Amino acid sequence: MKILVCISHVPDTTSKINFTEDNTKFDTNGVQFVINPNDEFGLTRAMWFKEKQGAEVTVVNVGTVETEPTLRKALAIGADAAIRINTVATDGFSVAKQLANVVKDGSYDLIIAGRESIDYNGGMVPGMMAGIIDANFVNNCINLEVEGNNATATREIDGGKETVSTSLPLVIGGQKGLVEESDLRIPNMRGIMMARKKPLTILEPIDTVAETTSVSFEKPAPKGAVKLVSPDNLDELVSLLHNEAKVI
Amino acid sequence: MSVLVYTESEQGTFKKTAFEVASYAKAVADQMGSTVTAITINASNSSELGSYGVDKVLNVSNESLKSFNAKGYADAIKQAADKENAKVIIVSSSADSKYLAPLLAVGLNAGYASNVVEVPSSIAPLTVKRSAFTNKAFEVSQINTDIKIIGVSNNSFGLVESNGNASAEVFTPTISNAGVTIQSVDKATNKVSIADADIVVSAGRGLKGPENWGMVEELADVLGAATACSKPVSDLGWRPHSEHVGQTGKPVASNLYIAIGISGAIQHLAGINASKVKVVINTDAEAPFFKAADYGVVGDAFEVVPTLIEKLKTFKAQQ
């Protein structure tokens, strides 16, 4: 089985989110970039398929040379090869088209992407890839088994979960549950050394037009101070929620 | 040129989000000087939609769409868009709508903006504000394509009633093979889901053990709320994973979020920040959650929560 794991290069959760150039650009100053957490769950599940079922794992990212350390980290975790599509990742649709162009020749049986990136939260790349190449698609996937050409996947639904059977080629929108947080791997020195020798192929992008464009960014209005209510006066809390917040 | 809205139902009954997206579609149609057409799939009574501004309903009744499948549902909505010559399509942020919207976008070659929190600030070019950076910022995004899809963030617009009647017609789209077959569904039918809930009651490690969740469930019952939990609690196996809210868990955008014994790690706050009003109950006045909350009680949950339940029962009885 050949697996492609799509990796988004995103600011670490604890990063301060700021914007520059009159609030039109994300300020990368002092920001540490990591593998998108939803993608990392998928990558770790792919490692499981590699070790138990002999799968071959390639990682791919749409981005400029600045994203290469993130791809090298994925190689250090254990992916066999990496591809970087050499263009700035703008809107989700363009990213999906670039990725679909890599997989449209049918060279991958299973394509795993995170359900959404934690920066733009578009949540559209895996579904759009599946739509473009007309592959089967399971979103919000929390469990995945593959046997031969058949797959069993569980997806989170509102208020529960649903298990489906489907077949390869398959695109997965993955999240926590594919593996647990405790299963995530920190690259060791040997992995880091080996990653240096693994192939990282640079592909030139296809032409796309931006279906959506970022005009500007805003930060939420600063929050007022919390209103403290004494534990001996909870009537006041009920009254505030009813009369002031109007939520009960 | 109507605005097309996909109004979701479950076992024939509309979800609350259906009325919210219909209300939103009405606001967009008013901006455009247009009308609203809704598409329903196996809904039993579409007349309710008239009260939320829908002018016309396309009712799809199809045995192969009895259970949700993203491809089939996207097929149906695409054909409805073609039929109505719709240029703007509105969907919700439910798990199912987020599943089908990217497929629909490919089918219609439409730009798609998800997690939109306001009505468009401009129609030409279509410009919307959406949440990004996991609720730490908003992105103003412009959709450049001829056909546009807007995914409305839950509870961001609310319900707006209007006096109207929706005409109904039967619509029979051609549905392709789903590609996935449902084996089993595991869903609590008697509980409000986190996605559909107006109020979410959530608890963390401060509750000391799974045996202490009775009062959390009772508080949720009194409020008609869904129950949720922090990541450590689900990692410890005290509560099911489906209750985990936060960055890697379920997102929450409720009207009221009550956090009991949750300190407020940055990943937790990122996932729940879209909630409108936040209440924290914690013994530690220095817990980061107090900086994110609107109302706070510094106190022992084991004393505060049972008292709060009694006060709320009294309040509800008076209503």
Chai-1 contact restraints between the chains, C-beta under 6 A:
chainA,res_idxA,chainB,res_idxB,connection_type,confidence,min_distance_angstrom,max_distance_angstrom,comment,restraint_id
A,T13,B,Q267,contact,1.0,0.0,6.0,A-B,restraint_1
A,T14,B,I266,contact,1.0,0.0,6.0,A-B,restraint_2
A,I17,B,F133,contact,1.0,0.0,6.0,A-B,restraint_3
A,I17,B,K136,contact,1.0,0.0,6.0,A-B,restraint_4
A,I17,B,A137,contact,1.0,0.0,6.0,A-B,restraint_5
A,P37,B,T248,contact,1.0,0.0,6.0,A-B,restraint_6
A,I118,B,T134,contact,1.0,0.0,6.0,A-B,restraint_7
A,D119,B,F133,contact,1.0,0.0,6.0,A-B,restraint_8
A,Y120,B,A132,contact,1.0,0.0,6.0,A-B,restraint_9
A,N121,B,N115,contact,1.0,0.0,6.0,A-B,restraint_10
A,N121,B,A132,contact,1.0,0.0,6.0,A-B,restraint_11
A,G122,B,S114,contact,1.0,0.0,6.0,A-B,restraint_12
A,G123,B,K98,contact,1.0,0.0,6.0,A-B,restraint_13
A,G123,B,S114,contact,1.0,0.0,6.0,A-B,restraint_14
A,M124,B,P102,contact,1.0,0.0,6.0,A-B,restraint_15
A,M124,B,Y112,contact,1.0,0.0,6.0,A-B,restraint_16
A,G127,B,P102,contact,1.0,0.0,6.0,A-B,restraint_17
A,G127,B,L103,contact,1.0,0.0,6.0,A-B,restraint_18
A,M128,B,P102,contact,1.0,0.0,6.0,A-B,restraint_19
A,M128,B,V106,contact,1.0,0.0,6.0,A-B,restraint_20
A,G131,B,L103,contact,1.0,0.0,6.0,A-B,restraint_21
A,G131,B,V106,contact,1.0,0.0,6.0,A-B,restraint_22
A,I132,B,V106,contact,1.0,0.0,6.0,A-B,restraint_23
A,N136,B,G179,contact,1.0,0.0,6.0,A-B,restraint_24
A,N139,B,Y99,contact,1.0,0.0,6.0,A-B,restraint_25
A,N140,B,A95,contact,1.0,0.0,6.0,A-B,restraint_26
A,I157,B,A95,contact,1.0,0.0,6.0,A-B,restraint_27
A,D158,B,S94,contact,1.0,0.0,6.0,A-B,restraint_28
A,D158,B,A95,contact,1.0,0.0,6.0,A-B,restraint_29
A,D158,B,S193,contact,1.0,0.0,6.0,A-B,restraint_30
A,D158,B,A195,contact,1.0,0.0,6.0,A-B,restraint_31
A,G159,B,K187,contact,1.0,0.0,6.0,A-B,restraint_32
A,G159,B,S193,contact,1.0,0.0,6.0,A-B,restraint_33
A,G160,B,D186,contact,1.0,0.0,6.0,A-B,restraint_34
A,G160,B,K187,contact,1.0,0.0,6.0,A-B,restraint_35
A,K161,B,D186,contact,1.0,0.0,6.0,A-B,restraint_36
A,E162,B,V185,contact,1.0,0.0,6.0,A-B,restraint_37
A,T163,B,Q183,contact,1.0,0.0,6.0,A-B,restraint_38
A,T163,B,S184,contact,1.0,0.0,6.0,A-B,restraint_39
A,V164,B,V180,contact,1.0,0.0,6.0,A-B,restraint_40
A,V164,B,I182,contact,1.0,0.0,6.0,A-B,restraint_41
A,S165,B,T181,contact,1.0,0.0,6.0,A-B,restraint_42
A,S165,B,Q183,contact,1.0,0.0,6.0,A-B,restraint_43
A,T166,B,V180,contact,1.0,0.0,6.0,A-B,restraint_44
A,K176,B,T248,contact,1.0,0.0,6.0,A-B,restraint_45
A,E211,B,G111,contact,1.0,0.0,6.0,A-B,restraint_46
A,E211,B,N144,contact,1.0,0.0,6.0,A-B,restraint_47
A,E211,B,T145,contact,1.0,0.0,6.0,A-B,restraint_48
A,T212,B,G111,contact,1.0,0.0,6.0,A-B,restraint_49
A,T212,B,A113,contact,1.0,0.0,6.0,A-B,restraint_50
A,T212,B,S141,contact,1.0,0.0,6.0,A-B,restraint_51
A,T212,B,I143,contact,1.0,0.0,6.0,A-B,restraint_52
A,T213,B,Q142,contact,1.0,0.0,6.0,A-B,restraint_53
A,S214,B,E139,contact,1.0,0.0,6.0,A-B,restraint_54
A,S214,B,S141,contact,1.0,0.0,6.0,A-B,restraint_55
A,V215,B,V140,contact,1.0,0.0,6.0,A-B,restraint_56
A,V215,B,Q142,contact,1.0,0.0,6.0,A-B,restraint_57
A,S216,B,V140,contact,1.0,0.0,6.0,A-B,restraint_58
A,F217,B,A137,contact,1.0,0.0,6.0,A-B,restraint_59
A,F217,B,E139,contact,1.0,0.0,6.0,A-B,restraint_60
A,E218,B,F138,contact,1.0,0.0,6.0,A-B,restraint_61
A,K219,B,A137,contact,1.0,0.0,6.0,A-B,restraint_62
A,V226,B,F290,contact,1.0,0.0,6.0,A-B,restraint_63
A,V226,B,A293,contact,1.0,0.0,6.0,A-B,restraint_64
A,V226,B,G296,contact,1.0,0.0,6.0,A-B,restraint_65
A,K227,B,Y295,contact,1.0,0.0,6.0,A-B,restraint_66
A,L228,B,G296,contact,1.0,0.0,6.0,A-B,restraint_67
A,V229,B,V297,contact,1.0,0.0,6.0,A-B,restraint_68
A,P231,B,V297,contact,1.0,0.0,6.0,A-B,restraint_69
A,P231,B,G299,contact,1.0,0.0,6.0,A-B,restraint_70
A,P231,B,V304,contact,1.0,0.0,6.0,A-B,restraint_71
A,L234,B,T307,contact,1.0,0.0,6.0,A-B,restraint_72
A,L234,B,L308,contact,1.0,0.0,6.0,A-B,restraint_73
A,L234,B,K311,contact,1.0,0.0,6.0,A-B,restraint_74
A,D235,B,K311,contact,1.0,0.0,6.0,A-B,restraint_75
A,V238,B,K311,contact,1.0,0.0,6.0,A-B,restraint_76
A,V238,B,F315,contact,1.0,0.0,6.0,A-B,restraint_77
A,A245,B,V277,contact,1.0,0.0,6.0,A-B,restraint_78
A,V247,B,N255,contact,1.0,0.0,6.0,A-B,restraint_79
A,V247,B,L256,contact,1.0,0.0,6.0,A-B,restraint_80
A,V247,B,V277,contact,1.0,0.0,6.0,A-B,restraint_81
